[in-house]
Every structure is written in structure tokens, then in C-alpha cells.
Amino acid sequence: MDKFIKATLIFLISGFYTVSYAAGLIKDELAEALKTRHLEKPPVNNKYDYNDTKRIPIRLSVIADIESEKELKEGQTIVFRVLEDVWYKGKCFAKKGELVYATVETVISSGMNGIPASIIFSDFKFNNIENNQLIDTYEKFGQDRSLWVYPLKWALTILPPTGTLTNFIKGGHAKLKTREVVEIYYFPNW
């Protein structure tokens, strides 16, 4: 029995040594690629007073319909149009018809049990407004069908297989039409 334990320990130790040696031979390709690439640091806002809550809404609309979250990719640029002039203290910060570029930050597809799809837009670029003066994320949801799917699911649990069939009901797609108004906020005193 003693020989068996010794043989097992020797086998395990030699196995750990081999695995640790092999792990040293594997190179991280992503880390190597990032070493040679110049990465930009994100802007840091050191001059701020977030106690001031004065905000000005900026009304936007997308210039082309987005039929579904499936036609978008994360990192893609989407073009919006300013719907009305934005004035503060006699100065126009955004003119009607001006084009504004935003980035698709996150795309979430619809899920089972009626969970809706979602698209998050961020990093809106204006000509006369600094990025640190904006709350510039906007999220568009699809139809939330879970509000009626879950009660239906629980009502059908008395008939054993029928309650689980509601798992296959998916939520709605996230759509954005040109007639819909997207509102983001400009904080002039930040």
C-alpha cells in the first residue's frame, strides 16, 4: 500500500511539472499583439462639479431605420440627426439638422421566456460639445413579452409538459425608426 501511495505521488508531481513546463511554452498572442500597438488612454475629466444638475435635453433621430438588432455589430457607427436647435445662454451648441455620430456599444439578442432584445448606443460625437459634458448612453429595448409569459407559464404548470413549452417564446426585436425621438442630456456646467 505504501508503494502505491509513493507511485501515485510521483506520478502526480511529474504530471504537474510537465503541465507547468508546457504552460510556459504557450505564448499569449493577444498580449503580444497589444505590445506593438499604440493604445489610446480614455479621456479623464478632472475639472468637474457634478453637484450642478442643470441639464439640457438634446433631441435626436436616427437617419435610417434600424429594423432589428441583428443588422448591427458592436463598435459600428450610427448616424443621428439633431431635431431642434440646442441653446444655452445665447449660444447654439447643436443646430437643427446637424449630424451626430454614435457608437453601438452593446447588442443583446432576444432571449427565451419573452426577454427582449436591447441595443445600447454611446459615445455621441457633437461638433461644439465636449464628451464629458454629456450623459450619452441611450438604450433601445424590444417588446418585453415576459410580462405575460411568466404568468402563463405558472398557470400551465398544473399540466406537466405545457408550462415548459412557454420557454420557447422569445422577446421582441429592438427596432429604431426615423420618427422616434432619442433624448440625451447636455450638462453645460460640468
C-alpha positions, 0 to 999 in steps of 0.5 A: 500500500505504501508503494502505491501511495509513493507511485501515485505521488510521483506520478502526480508531481511529474504530471504537474511539472510537465503541465507547468513546463508546457504552460510556459511554452504557450505564448499569449498572442493577444498580449503580444499583439497589444505590445506593438500597438499604440493604445489610446488612454480614455479621456479623464475629466478632472475639472468637474462639479457634478453637484450642478444638475442643470441639464439640457435635453438634446433631441435626436433621430436616427437617419435610417431605420434600424429594423432589428438588432441583428443588422448591427455589430458592436463598435459600428457607427450610427448616424443621428440627426439633431431635431431642434436647435440646442441653446444655452445662454445665447449660444447654439451648441447643436443646430437643427439638422446637424449630424451626430455620430454614435457608437453601438456599444452593446447588442443583446439578442432576444432571449427565451421566456419573452426577454427582449432584445436591447441595443445600447448606443454611446459615445455621441460625437457633437461638433461644439460639445465636449464628451464629458459634458454629456450623459450619452448612453441611450438604450433601445429595448424590444417588446418585453413579452415576459410580462405575460409569459411568466404568468402563463407559464405558472398557470400551465404548470398544473399540466406537466409538459405545457408550462415548459413549452412557454420557454420557447417564446422569445422577446421582441426585436429592438427596432429604431425608426426615423420618427422616434425621438432619442433624448440625451442630456447636455450638462453645460456646467460640468 
